[in-house]
Each structure stands twice: as structure tokens, then as C-alpha cells.
Amino acid sequence: MPMQRAVNDVKAVCEALATRFGERFQTGRALREQHAHSTTYIAAELPDGVFFAETAEEIQDVVRLCAEHRVPIIPFGVGSSLEGHVNAPKGGISIDMSRMNRILEVNAEDMDCKVEAGVTREELNHYLRDTGLFFPIDPGANATLGGMAATRASGTNAVRYGTMRENVLSLDVVMPNGELIRTSSRARKSSAGYDLTRLLVGSEGTLGIITALSVKLHGIPQAISGGVCPFPSVEAACQAVILTIQMGLPVARIEFINALGMRALNQYSKLDYAEGPCLFLEFHGTDSGVAEQAETFGEIAAEFAGGPFQWTKAEEERQKLWKARHDAHWACIALRPGAKALSTDVCVPISRLAECIVETEADIRESGLVAPIIGHVGDGNFHVQVLMDLSDAEEVERAKAFVSRLNIRAQDMGGTCTGEHGIGQGKRAYLEREHGRGVMFMQVIKQALDPLGIMNPGKVLPDDAGQDR
């Protein structure tokens, strides 16, 4: 049965936290609003209070207090998640991890490091700049590593370096009963017991609160080349991607932007690229290697009437290119000033990528929506930025119907309703369609680990598991 909101229990928890932590526990509405938001049409749902954690031991104490009173807990990094992950549909306590931002150790010889959950990817790479190492996972936003692990994030570099799933070695996690566990060692492989690390990576705060994590690092490439290549059609661009992957060309980034997306980038970033389907690419390696890879891709593009492939090793030019790509969210919003941007993603096998994008573009036109498409197409993942007027109920309904068809389209093509944004609140309805009876076993795990249902309730699972009261 649904968790009942016990006003007296919430009041008792808030009073206890205020007494112990003083100004590090706040109940002001403005701050609670900052900790409950969404980039979709899902309404903000505020927590009852916000606690700024500084140690794992403090989080343990707060979890035990909340468990005693059956008050929900919502972990919060920097709030860059996209599917209502940080909303508090049943109230409760938002635990802000931003002050847990210490880099605990860097093991340069082992090419790994351990950080607290509130460290952002930019902070980590700035710290590593003199070691010759870097952390490659780049979801675009300057997200915290704890949040990135919780949502199994990836981004532009995933085609070469993988996702958070491949780059997290171990987690320190406060479980729903208040115990602090470490899921694994720093060893690069292990066959000792259940893989708790992979269970908790992507669990979106529903099974525990990540307080620290050990992650893999990679060597900074000797040389990098990158550039932009236009194509006559979506199909031609996708065929070039498929051949690039099949040939084993070690591309680090390969991003697709459709015609409307290129118009947005040109206007916002003052560029003059062709306003048709384009691929943005980057290669990592030696001076000779990245030149050879760029030239090889140029030949592949020509086979599909693409090009010319304008590439460079000049850092200033590459930075200009990728800044435009990272500013794509704001560029798309500028296409329709005053509109709300709903960013959604799906992922399909790359053999179905062109078909899925072409059908999606047709669906956008038929729906009368403004929605550029940008994607990490090396692994079949693409994003649609739906621009809508939230005050227009009919338009919002059209947007919702479009997103539903997009999710189902991707699933019917052997793909998933989300490649990297996660389920949160926004895509709960599609989980069972994708995993079938597997969802029942997810609910069993949730019930076993969180029998009170206090960990980020109302997220991921279609029904609130673990809430027999």
C-alpha cells in the first residue's frame, strides 16, 4: 500500500535534525524548491527539509532517524538529472551531497582514484591535470560523480571509454538500515560474490545512498583530432557511423546533430556549419594515429556522399566545436524563447538507428512540435529536445504522447526507453514493457533491501515496492 504521510513523524525528524545540525538543516521554501525540480512536464514536488551532509557517518545517523519514523530520503547531487529523480512525491528529507566533495586518494600507478560522492567531474579533472590522467565520462552537465553513478550516466565519450557501469570499481553506500558498506575492492576484476557494485550503479537512490566511489582513470591522449562532417541525409550519416564502428576505427566521440539542431547551434554559437545532418567526431591517440583516423573517416564519409570532413588538431578550434556541442541544450531553447525544454533519450542497436531517427523526425513533424535531435550515435543513443509551452495543455499532451511513442518505438526496435537519463518518475510506465517479469525480481530486491520503502520512493519501479504497512 502507498506510504502514508505521517505529519507528526515528519515534524519529529525535522526538529531532531534542526537541533543537531543547526543551519545545515533548512526548511525554507526557496531552498526546498531548489531541491525538487524536473526538466520535464512533471511538477516539482518539494521535500520537507534539506540536510547538507559532510560525512558518511552523518548520513548514517540521518538514515537511521528517518527509518525509525518512516520518513522518505531523497539523495541530491547538483540536480542535473532529467526524469524527476530529485522530486519528493511523498515529502521527506533531501540529503544534499555537495559538501562531500573531497578527493580522498589518487593512485596514479593503478590509474584509479577514490572521491566523495559530491565531487563533480570538472573538479576531478582539474585536480588530475598534472598527473597525466583524466576521468573521461562526460554527460554534458557538470554532474557529481555520485549522481552519475546513481543514474548510470555516460555521454559523449562513451563509445570509446564506456559508461559509469564500466568505470566504477567500488562504492561506499549507506544502506536503508543505516549500515555503511563497501561493495568491492580496487581490483580491476573479481569473481568474489554477488556484484553489488553493478547492482547499485544505476539504482537511482532507491537502494542506498552513495557516499564515495573508486573510479578508473585514463591517460590523457598524446594528440587529439576532431571535426565536423555534413551528410545529405540521416540515413547516410548513420550508415557512416555503422561502417566506422564495424571497421574498428577507435573513435572517441561521434555525435549526430540533425538539421534543426545544426540551425540551433549555428545561431547560438555564431557558427557557419552546413544546416543539414552532421556528425561531430573526435579521435584520441598519437600525432600520426589521430591524423590517419581522421583521414580514414573522411574516406568512409565520402562513400555515403558525406563531406568534406573538416578536421583539425588545433586545440582552440576543437574547444570551439565541443563547446558548441555542450551548449546544445541552451541553443535548442533559444529556438523558441520562453518555451520549456523537455530532454528525453532512447537507445537502439546502431543497425536500427537511422530507421528510428527518421521515424522520430516524421513523428515530430506530424505532431506539430519543435524538437531538435542530438545523439551519441556511436552506441545508438540519441536525445530529443522537445520545446513546449507548459501553459498550453493541448501542446503538453501532444508532447507526452510523442515521448510515449518514442519510448515504444525504441523498445520495439530492440532498444531501451532510456540510454543514459534513467527512469526516475518520467519513464516508470515503460520499465515493465522493457523488462517483463524481470521487474518482479527488481521489486523483490527493493523489498529485501528497503522494506520500509524510504529510499527515494516513487522512482524507477512501476509500483512502490517494499511498503507493506
Solvent accessible surface area in square Angstrom, and as a share of the most:
residue,aa,sasa,rsa
1,M,122,0.54
2,P,84,0.53
3,M,17,0.07
4,Q,112,0.50
5,R,128,0.47
6,A,45,0.35
7,V,104,0.60
8,N,122,0.63
9,D,45,0.23
10,V,15,0.09
11,K,121,0.51
12,A,37,0.28
13,V,0,0.00
14,C,19,0.12
15,E,96,0.43
16,A,41,0.32
17,L,4,0.02
18,A,47,0.37
19,T,120,0.70
20,R,137,0.50
21,F,20,0.08
22,G,41,0.39
23,E,149,0.67
24,R,45,0.16
25,F,11,0.05
26,Q,64,0.28
27,T,69,0.40
28,G,40,0.38
29,R,149,0.54
30,A,68,0.53
31,L,40,0.20
32,R,47,0.17
33,E,76,0.34
34,Q,111,0.49
35,H,8,0.03
36,A,1,0.01
37,H,59,0.26
38,S,11,0.07
39,T,32,0.19
40,T,8,0.05
41,Y,58,0.22
42,I,41,0.21
43,A,76,0.59
44,A,55,0.43
45,E,57,0.25
46,L,37,0.18
47,P,2,0.01
48,D,22,0.12
49,G,0,0.00
50,V,0,0.00
51,F,0,0.00
52,F,28,0.12
53,A,0,0.00
54,E,58,0.26
55,T,51,0.30
56,A,16,0.13
57,E,104,0.47
58,E,21,0.09
59,I,0,0.00
60,Q,24,0.11
61,D,51,0.27
62,V,1,0.01
63,V,0,0.00
64,R,110,0.40
65,L,37,0.18
66,C,0,0.00
67,A,19,0.15
68,E,130,0.58
69,H,40,0.18
70,R,105,0.38
71,V,2,0.01
72,P,4,0.03
73,I,0,0.00
74,I,2,0.01
75,P,29,0.18
76,F,17,0.07
77,G,16,0.16
78,V,69,0.39
79,G,10,0.10
80,S,45,0.29
81,S,27,0.18
82,L,40,0.20
83,E,6,0.03
84,G,1,0.01
85,H,10,0.04
86,V,10,0.06
87,N,0,0.00
88,A,4,0.03
89,P,48,0.31
90,K,42,0.18
91,G,5,0.05
92,G,0,0.00
93,I,0,0.00
94,S,1,0.01
95,I,0,0.00
96,D,7,0.03
97,M,9,0.04
98,S,45,0.29
99,R,103,0.38
100,M,2,0.01
101,N,70,0.36
102,R,108,0.40
103,I,39,0.20
104,L,84,0.42
105,E,73,0.33
106,V,45,0.26
107,N,32,0.16
108,A,52,0.40
109,E,174,0.78
110,D,76,0.39
111,M,73,0.33
112,D,1,0.01
113,C,0,0.00
114,K,26,0.11
115,V,0,0.00
116,E,15,0.07
117,A,2,0.02
118,G,3,0.03
119,V,1,0.00
120,T,12,0.07
121,R,26,0.09
122,E,90,0.40
123,E,78,0.35
124,L,0,0.00
125,N,43,0.22
126,H,116,0.52
127,Y,122,0.46
128,L,0,0.00
129,R,136,0.50
130,D,126,0.65
131,T,60,0.35
132,G,38,0.37
133,L,15,0.07
134,F,34,0.14
135,F,3,0.01
136,P,2,0.01
137,I,2,0.01
138,D,9,0.05
139,P,43,0.27
140,G,29,0.28
141,A,48,0.37
142,N,59,0.30
143,A,10,0.07
144,T,3,0.02
145,L,0,0.00
146,G,6,0.06
147,G,30,0.29
148,M,2,0.01
149,A,0,0.00
150,A,19,0.15
151,T,25,0.15
152,R,109,0.40
153,A,9,0.07
154,S,8,0.05
155,G,1,0.01
156,T,5,0.03
157,N,6,0.03
158,A,11,0.09
159,V,44,0.25
160,R,98,0.36
161,Y,25,0.10
162,G,16,0.15
163,T,31,0.18
164,M,0,0.00
165,R,124,0.45
166,E,60,0.27
167,N,1,0.01
168,V,0,0.00
169,L,13,0.06
170,S,5,0.03
171,L,1,0.00
172,D,15,0.08
173,V,0,0.00
174,V,0,0.00
175,M,21,0.09
176,P,10,0.06
177,N,90,0.46
178,G,0,0.00
179,E,94,0.42
180,L,70,0.35
181,I,49,0.25
182,R,155,0.56
183,T,18,0.10
184,S,41,0.26
185,S,63,0.41
186,R,89,0.33
187,A,57,0.44
188,R,124,0.45
189,K,181,0.77
190,S,78,0.51
191,S,121,0.78
192,A,89,0.69
193,G,70,0.68
194,Y,202,0.77
195,D,84,0.44
196,L,67,0.33
197,T,3,0.02
198,R,89,0.32
199,L,61,0.30
200,L,3,0.02
201,V,1,0.01
202,G,15,0.14
203,S,14,0.09
204,E,12,0.05
205,G,6,0.06
206,T,11,0.06
207,L,12,0.06
208,G,5,0.05
209,I,2,0.01
210,I,16,0.08
211,T,3,0.02
212,A,6,0.05
213,L,1,0.00
214,S,5,0.03
215,V,0,0.00
216,K,45,0.19
217,L,3,0.01
218,H,45,0.20
219,G,37,0.36
220,I,86,0.44
221,P,27,0.17
222,Q,132,0.59
223,A,10,0.08
224,I,37,0.19
225,S,0,0.00
226,G,0,0.00
227,G,4,0.04
228,V,4,0.03
229,C,0,0.00
230,P,24,0.15
231,F,11,0.05
232,P,88,0.55
233,S,38,0.25
234,V,10,0.05
235,E,83,0.37
236,A,12,0.10
237,A,0,0.00
238,C,1,0.00
239,Q,77,0.34
240,A,0,0.00
241,V,0,0.00
242,I,22,0.11
243,L,43,0.21
244,T,0,0.00
245,I,56,0.28
246,Q,132,0.59
247,M,109,0.49
248,G,56,0.54
249,L,23,0.11
250,P,62,0.39
251,V,4,0.03
252,A,0,0.00
253,R,28,0.10
254,I,2,0.01
255,E,1,0.00
256,F,0,0.00
257,I,0,0.00
258,N,9,0.05
259,A,41,0.32
260,L,43,0.21
261,G,0,0.00
262,M,0,0.00
263,R,112,0.41
264,A,1,0.01
265,L,0,0.00
266,N,12,0.06
267,Q,106,0.47
268,Y,94,0.36
269,S,32,0.20
270,K,167,0.71
271,L,24,0.12
272,D,135,0.70
273,Y,48,0.18
274,A,55,0.42
275,E,90,0.41
276,G,18,0.17
277,P,18,0.11
278,C,1,0.00
279,L,0,0.00
280,F,0,0.00
281,L,0,0.00
282,E,7,0.03
283,F,0,0.00
284,H,8,0.04
285,G,23,0.22
286,T,71,0.41
287,D,77,0.40
288,S,86,0.56
289,G,17,0.16
290,V,0,0.00
291,A,22,0.17
292,E,113,0.51
293,Q,24,0.11
294,A,1,0.01
295,E,98,0.44
296,T,30,0.17
297,F,0,0.00
298,G,24,0.23
299,E,118,0.53
300,I,4,0.02
301,A,0,0.00
302,A,66,0.51
303,E,122,0.55
304,F,55,0.23
305,A,80,0.62
306,G,13,0.12
307,G,26,0.25
308,P,105,0.66
309,F,25,0.11
310,Q,107,0.48
311,W,81,0.28
312,T,39,0.23
313,K,87,0.37
314,A,51,0.39
315,E,107,0.48
316,E,140,0.63
317,E,91,0.41
318,R,23,0.08
319,Q,99,0.44
320,K,104,0.44
321,L,7,0.04
322,W,12,0.04
323,K,130,0.55
324,A,2,0.02
325,R,25,0.09
326,H,59,0.26
327,D,28,0.14
328,A,4,0.03
329,H,61,0.27
330,W,142,0.50
331,A,1,0.01
332,C,1,0.01
333,I,40,0.20
334,A,53,0.41
335,L,40,0.20
336,R,74,0.27
337,P,116,0.73
338,G,86,0.83
339,A,15,0.11
340,K,69,0.29
341,A,6,0.04
342,L,4,0.02
343,S,10,0.07
344,T,0,0.00
345,D,0,0.00
346,V,0,0.00
347,C,26,0.15
348,V,5,0.03
349,P,60,0.38
350,I,36,0.18
351,S,85,0.55
352,R,82,0.30
353,L,0,0.00
354,A,11,0.09
355,E,73,0.33
356,C,0,0.00
357,I,0,0.00
358,V,52,0.30
359,E,75,0.33
360,T,0,0.00
361,E,34,0.15
362,A,27,0.21
363,D,12,0.06
364,I,14,0.07
365,R,165,0.60
366,E,148,0.66
367,S,15,0.09
368,G,54,0.52
369,L,13,0.07
370,V,55,0.32
371,A,2,0.01
372,P,1,0.00
373,I,0,0.00
374,I,14,0.07
375,G,0,0.00
376,H,12,0.06
377,V,0,0.00
378,G,8,0.08
379,D,56,0.29
380,G,0,0.00
381,N,6,0.03
382,F,0,0.00
383,H,25,0.11
384,V,0,0.00
385,Q,16,0.07
386,V,0,0.00
387,L,0,0.00
388,M,0,0.00
389,D,56,0.29
390,L,84,0.42
391,S,102,0.66
392,D,56,0.29
393,A,77,0.60
394,E,101,0.45
395,E,9,0.04
396,V,16,0.09
397,E,100,0.45
398,R,74,0.27
399,A,0,0.00
400,K,80,0.34
401,A,42,0.33
402,F,0,0.00
403,V,12,0.07
404,S,30,0.19
405,R,100,0.36
406,L,0,0.00
407,N,0,0.00
408,I,58,0.29
409,R,35,0.13
410,A,0,0.00
411,Q,20,0.09
412,D,93,0.48
413,M,13,0.06
414,G,60,0.58
415,G,17,0.17
416,T,32,0.19
417,C,1,0.01
418,T,20,0.12
419,G,34,0.33
420,E,18,0.08
421,H,17,0.08
422,G,9,0.09
423,I,13,0.07
424,G,0,0.00
425,Q,33,0.14
426,G,32,0.31
427,K,2,0.01
428,R,53,0.19
429,A,84,0.65
430,Y,34,0.13
431,L,11,0.05
432,E,100,0.45
433,R,119,0.43
434,E,53,0.24
435,H,88,0.39
436,G,33,0.32
437,R,175,0.64
438,G,31,0.30
439,V,4,0.02
440,M,66,0.29
441,F,122,0.51
442,M,62,0.28
443,Q,47,0.21
444,V,87,0.50
445,I,65,0.33
446,K,12,0.05
447,Q,68,0.30
448,A,74,0.58
449,L,61,0.30
450,D,1,0.00
451,P,68,0.43
452,L,48,0.24
453,G,0,0.00
454,I,1,0.00
455,M,0,0.00
456,N,4,0.02
457,P,5,0.03
458,G,7,0.07
459,K,7,0.03
460,V,22,0.12
461,L,15,0.07
462,P,34,0.22
463,D,94,0.49
464,D,46,0.24
465,A,14,0.11
466,G,4,0.04
467,Q,5,0.02
468,D,116,0.60
469,R,82,0.30
